[in-house]
Amino acid sequence: MLEVCVEDPAGIAAAVAGGGDRIELCSALALGGLTPPRSLARLAATAPIPVHMLCRPREGDFVYDAREVAQVRDDIDLAAEAGLAGIVIGAGSSRGLDLKILGEWLDHARSAGAARGARLSLTLHRVFDLLDDMENGLEQAVAMGFDRILTSGGAVRAPEGARMLAHLQELAAGRIVILAGAGVSAEAVPVLREAGIVEFHGSCRKVGGVVDAAAMARLEELGFQKTARAVTDSAEVARLKAAIARA
């Protein structure tokens, strides 16, 4: 299973063309991903593969106030109403998951799924990688009813967290899927497969097109852009998918 995280219509098309099995729909991947706009969610719903929508109201930490909690509830409604297959959520800090907020969101997601007649798949995002006690976090995620955990094993890149990923995979024991993400490339697949990973999450991005240095400098000067923009590349998706197939 290859999940490709994308942030625009071209990314959706590239994920499909390259053979991706599922999409994580975001905006602002340069910030780690934020909730996508309604227009993009509706477009993504026409894709021929399942789409899971990230519900993250802002950059930074995952400690949310009441207004942000309400905002994510509305984002969950958007995913359900648009016809998307699932949501990706998380709340907490290094001290642990925020069970109260997560419970509220999960109840809301289940109600939204029931109302439309199709449940929303539930992914706990990389707030998990902040946890001081990942073993306990995994048990909590299982108890709450998450379908999968997106994690690098607490490392900057998933291949560097392979030992922890293998440990989590063993603890999961088929009760929850460990979805490896961060730094997942074709070259990283063998070590992740050795850790028992069967679901892979990657952005498969490259700097897009010819970079006009003068134009980029002007965009940076005006605050519209910080670096050359990366885009989802269908050839990179296909290369990663082929590596998974070989493994």
Secondary structure by P-SEA (a helix, b strand, c coil): cbbbbbccaaaaaaaaaacccccccccccccccccccaaaaaaaccccbbbbbbbccccccccccaaaaaaaaaaaaaaaaacccccccccccccccaaaaaaaaaaaaaaaaaaacbbbbbbbcccccccccaaaaaaaaaaaccccccccccccccccaaaaaaaaaaaacccccccccccccccaaaaaaaacccbbbbcccccccccaaaaaaaaaaacccccccccccaaaaaaaaaaaaac
